[in-house]
Structure formats: structure tokens, C-alpha cells
């Protein structure tokens, strides 16, 4: 069974500053890794996913994440955030079937 | 309409009521999901349908009853709920039920049980 730990429940950040959201997972098999974002009053949407190949994955809205197998991590980064990046971010892991295991989420609040 | 839609967006019900949540996807997907989202907790997978057959019933109480009449529609029938069932209920769909697939989420139904 997989599990996901998001190490920060809240991350306040100033506009145009960089941000990193940390995610660690545990799994006994090969995994697929995802980051989803949930804007206020909306459902989740995919930011990026790692399936195989290059460990650096680029997603939408300038986000990227790096898969580190030895540290079982998949941290999300953005070099310069905007007010519109204020949202909740979820890391998730799956293996060969449909069961996505989600972390508890990280709330990012961007201040001017 | 495009994407995944859910109705109603908000619902208040008493513990003796019966209500239904509706989800519709316009993406031509073959798998559909119900999740429960409670504050500061990971999303909980409740039910999964693949090609209109239920493939997961994740130890959900029988007061929640899903229905998938076709690949585009998914319902969650609710009866004799408890206050702890108050949450955001999210519907999602994906092309197939494989682990590499992106799931597309609706905006959710915010449920309050009094």
C-alpha cells in the first residue's frame, strides 16, 4: 500500500518569491506521482505527473517537480509565485491500478 | 458543457432525508470516481466504476449508495446520513482506470448534514 506525506500544511509566501512544497511517499513497488492543485471553490486539476524517464517534470503555470527515488520524494517548486497561485496543493501516488493515494494537502497563501 | 459537472453545488439535509448527488462527464471517459474531502484530511476514495461496473467499494457505509447508469453519469444516493458525513464530495473521471491516468475532477458538492 502507498502513502503520502506532505510535510508542510501551510506555506505563506510573498509575491515573486520562490516556493517549494515537500512531498514524501512510501511504496513497495514502482509508482506514478502526481501534483494536483485546488483553487477556492473548485475541483482538483493536474499540475504535473511523473510516470517514467527524466526525473525533472515540468507542469502548467511554471511549476516543476523532481522525482528522487532514493529519498522517496517528489517536491514541487516554482521560482516566482503570483497572487493567483494561492490554492491548496495535493501530492498523490498510484501504482498500476486506479487507487490514487493523496496527501493531506498544503495551503499556499501568496501575499503582495 | 465541458469537463466534469456536479449538481447540486451545495446541499443541506437532515439525518432522515434522502437525497442524490449527480455527476456528469463530457470527456468520453470510461472510469468515474467518488471521493470524500474533509478539512485537512487526505481525499478518501469511496467508489470507482470502470465501464459502468463497480470495481471499488472502499469500506463505505451502506447509507451511501452509488449508481452508474452509463459511462457519462454517476450518482451518489444518500439516506439517513450522520453529521460526520458533512464534507465536500468530489466526482472525477479518467480515460481508463489505470494508474498512469490523469483524473479530471468536478467542482464538488458541499454537503451539510444537520
Interface residues (C-beta under 8 A of the other chain):
Chain A: X4 X9 X32 X34 X36 X41 X42 X43 X44 X45 X46 X49 X51 X90 X94 X95 X96 X97 X98 X99 X100 X101 X102 X103 X104 X105
Chain B: X4 X31 X33 X40 X41 X42 X43 X45 X48 X50 X55 X56 X90 X92 X94 X97 X98 X99 X100 X101 X102 X103 X104 X105 X106 X107 X108
